[in-house]
Amino acid sequence: MVTSLRGPDGGSSLSEMFRGQGGSADPLTAVAPRLHGPVVLPGCGHWTQQERPAEVHAALLDFLTRIDGPAPR
């Protein structure tokens, strides 16, 4: 494991930040500030797009709208 890399605050190692010890409430947003939250589909397996296509499609459209604005009509 690489432990010599430092997080954006200059003091915490990245491994500390990913374990939540870097002083940030959400350690991932400290290193990736534009990170979007996870989409969890309870009971879904590894073939998410085949098992729950409508929900995956809705999540992708929501993500794309947030990063690029609403689609033109």
FIKOLZA-1660 file (N, C-alpha, C; in steps of 0.1 Angstrom, whole numbers, plus 5000, padded with zeros to 4 digits):
% residues 73
   i   px   py   pz ch aa at
   1 5008 4988 5000  A  M  N
   1 5000 5000 5000  A  M CA
   1 5009 5012 5000  A  M  C
   2 5005 5022 4992  A  V  N
   2 5012 5035 4991  A  V CA
   2 5008 5043 5003  A  V  C
   3 5017 5047 5012  A  T  N
   3 5013 5055 5023  A  T CA
   3 5020 5069 5023  A  T  C
   4 5028 5071 5014  A  S  N
   4 5036 5084 5014  A  S CA
   4 5028 5095 5007  A  S  C
   5 5018 5092 4999  A  L  N
   5 5010 5103 4993  A  L CA
   5 5002 5110 5003  A  L  C
   6 5000 5123 5001  A  R  N
   6 4993 5132 5010  A  R CA
   6 4980 5137 5004  A  R  C
   7 4970 5138 5012  A  G  N
   7 4957 5143 5007  A  G CA
   7 4958 5158 5004  A  G  C
   8 4946 5164 5000  A  P  N
   8 4946 5178 4996  A  P CA
   8 4949 5188 5008  A  P  C
   9 4947 5183 5020  A  D  N
   9 4950 5192 5031  A  D CA
   9 4965 5192 5034  A  D  C
  10 4973 5184 5027  A  G  N
  10 4987 5184 5029  A  G CA
  10 4992 5176 5041  A  G  C
  11 4984 5172 5050  A  G  N
  11 4988 5165 5062  A  G CA
  11 4984 5151 5063  A  G  C
  12 4972 5148 5059  A  S  N
  12 4967 5134 5060  A  S CA
  12 4971 5126 5048  A  S  C
  13 4975 5114 5051  A  S  N
  13 4978 5104 5040  A  S CA
  13 4965 5101 5034  A  S  C
  14 4966 5097 5021  A  L  N
  14 4954 5093 5014  A  L CA
  14 4948 5080 5020  A  L  C
  15 4956 5071 5026  A  S  N
  15 4950 5060 5032  A  S CA
  15 4942 5064 5045  A  S  C
  16 4947 5074 5052  A  E  N
  16 4939 5079 5063  A  E CA
  16 4926 5086 5059  A  E  C
  17 4927 5093 5048  A  M  N
  17 4915 5100 5043  A  M CA
  17 4904 5090 5039  A  M  C
  18 4908 5079 5032  A  F  N
  18 4899 5069 5028  A  F CA
  18 4893 5061 5039  A  F  C
  19 4900 5061 5050  A  R  N
  19 4895 5054 5062  A  R CA
  19 4887 5064 5070  A  R  C
  20 4886 5077 5066  A  G  N
  20 4878 5087 5073  A  G CA
  20 4885 5093 5084  A  G  C
  21 4898 5094 5084  A  Q  N
  21 4905 5100 5095  A  Q CA
  21 4912 5113 5091  A  Q  C
  22 4908 5118 5080  A  G  N
  22 4915 5130 5075  A  G CA
  22 4909 5143 5079  A  G  C
  23 4899 5143 5087  A  G  N
  23 4892 5155 5092  A  G CA
  23 4881 5159 5083  A  G  C
  24 4878 5152 5072  A  S  N
  24 4867 5156 5063  A  S CA
  24 4855 5147 5067  A  S  C
  25 4843 5153 5067  A  A  N
  25 4831 5146 5069  A  A CA
  25 4829 5135 5059  A  A  C
  26 4832 5137 5047  A  D  N
  26 4832 5128 5036  A  D CA
  26 4845 5127 5029  A  D  C
  27 4854 5117 5033  A  P  N
  27 4868 5117 5028  A  P CA
  27 4869 5117 5013  A  P  C
  28 4859 5110 5006  A  L  N
  28 4860 5109 4991  A  L CA
  28 4859 5123 4985  A  L  C
  29 4850 5131 4990  A  T  N
  29 4848 5144 4984  A  T CA
  29 4860 5154 4986  A  T  C
  30 4868 5150 4996  A  A  N
  30 4880 5158 4998  A  A CA
  30 4890 5156 4986  A  A  C
  31 4891 5144 4981  A  V  N
  31 4900 5141 4970  A  V CA
  31 4893 5142 4956  A  V  C
  32 4880 5141 4956  A  A  N
  32 4872 5142 4944  A  A CA
  32 4860 5151 4946  A  A  C
  33 4861 5164 4947  A  P  N
  33 4851 5173 4951  A  P CA
  33 4838 5173 4942  A  P  C
  34 4839 5169 4930  A  R  N
  34 4827 5168 4921  A  R CA
  34 4821 5154 4921  A  R  C
  35 4825 5145 4930  A  L  N
  35 4820 5132 4931  A  L CA
  35 4805 5132 4934  A  L  C
  36 4798 5124 4927  A  H  N
  36 4783 5123 4929  A  H CA
  36 4781 5111 4938  A  H  C
  37 4771 5111 4946  A  G  N
  37 4768 5101 4955  A  G CA
  37 4765 5087 4948  A  G  C
  38 4766 5077 4956  A  P  N
  38 4763 5063 4950  A  P CA
  38 4748 5061 4947  A  P  C
  39 4746 5052 4938  A  V  N
  39 4732 5048 4935  A  V CA
  39 4732 5033 4939  A  V  C
  40 4723 5030 4949  A  V  N
  40 4722 5017 4954  A  V CA
  40 4708 5011 4950  A  V  C
  41 4708 5000 4944  A  L  N
  41 4696 4993 4940  A  L CA
  41 4695 4980 4949  A  L  C
  42 4688 4981 4960  A  P  N
  42 4688 4969 4969  A  P CA
  42 4683 4956 4962  A  P  C
  43 4690 4945 4965  A  G  N
  43 4686 4933 4959  A  G CA
  43 4691 4930 4945  A  G  C
  44 4698 4940 4940  A  C  N
  44 4703 4938 4926  A  C CA
  44 4717 4932 4926  A  C  C
  45 4720 4924 4916  A  G  N
  45 4733 4917 4915  A  G CA
  45 4743 4924 4907  A  G  C
  46 4751 4916 4900  A  H  N
  46 4762 4922 4892  A  H CA
  46 4758 4927 4878  A  H  C
  47 4747 4922 4874  A  W  N
  47 4742 4926 4860  A  W CA
  47 4731 4936 4862  A  W  C
  48 4735 4947 4868  A  T  N
  48 4726 4958 4872  A  T CA
  48 4718 4963 4860  A  T  C
  49 4724 4965 4849  A  Q  N
  49 4717 4971 4837  A  Q CA
  49 4707 4961 4831  A  Q  C
  50 4709 4948 4833  A  Q  N
  50 4700 4938 4828  A  Q CA
  50 4689 4935 4838  A  Q  C
  51 4692 4936 4851  A  E  N
  51 4682 4932 4861  A  E CA
  51 4673 4944 4864  A  E  C
  52 4678 4956 4863  A  R  N
  52 4669 4968 4866  A  R CA
  52 4671 4979 4856  A  R  C
  53 4668 4976 4843  A  P  N
  53 4672 4986 4833  A  P CA
  53 4665 5000 4835  A  P  C
  54 4653 5000 4839  A  A  N
  54 4646 5013 4841  A  A CA
  54 4652 5022 4851  A  A  C
  55 4656 5015 4862  A  E  N
  55 4663 5023 4873  A  E CA
  55 4677 5028 4869  A  E  C
  56 4684 5019 4862  A  V  N
  56 4698 5023 4857  A  V CA
  56 4696 5035 4848  A  V  C
  57 4687 5034 4838  A  H  N
  57 4685 5044 4829  A  H CA
  57 4681 5058 4836  A  H  C
  58 4672 5057 4845  A  A  N
  58 4668 5069 4853  A  A CA
  58 4680 5075 4860  A  A  C
  59 4689 5066 4866  A  A  N
  59 4701 5071 4874  A  A CA
  59 4711 5078 4864  A  A  C
  60 4712 5072 4852  A  L  N
  60 4722 5078 4842  A  L CA
  60 4717 5091 4837  A  L  C
  61 4704 5092 4835  A  L  N
  61 4698 5105 4830  A  L CA
  61 4699 5115 4841  A  L  C
  62 4697 5112 4853  A  D  N
  62 4698 5121 4864  A  D CA
  62 4713 5126 4865  A  D  C
  63 4722 5117 4865  A  F  N
  63 4737 5120 4865  A  F CA
  63 4740 5130 4854  A  F  C
  64 4736 5126 4842  A  L  N
  64 4740 5134 4830  A  L CA
  64 4733 5148 4831  A  L  C
  65 4721 5149 4836  A  T  N
  65 4715 5162 4838  A  T CA
  65 4722 5171 4848  A  T  C
  66 4727 5165 4858  A  R  N
  66 4734 5172 4869  A  R CA
  66 4747 5177 4864  A  R  C
  67 4754 5170 4855  A  I  N
  67 4767 5174 4851  A  I CA
  67 4767 5183 4838  A  I  C
  68 4756 5182 4831  A  D  N
  68 4755 5189 4818  A  D CA
  68 4743 5198 4817  A  D  C
  69 4734 5198 4826  A  G  N
  69 4722 5206 4825  A  G CA
  69 4711 5198 4818  A  G  C
  70 4699 5203 4818  A  P  N
  70 4688 5196 4812  A  P CA
  70 4689 5195 4797  A  P  C
  71 4684 5184 4791  A  A  N
  71 4685 5182 4777  A  A CA
  71 4676 5192 4769  A  A  C
  72 4680 5197 4758  A  P  N
  72 4672 5206 4750  A  P CA
  72 4659 5199 4745  A  P  C
  73 4649 5206 4744  A  R  N
  73 4636 5200 4739  A  R CA
  73 4633 5205 4726  A  R  C
% end
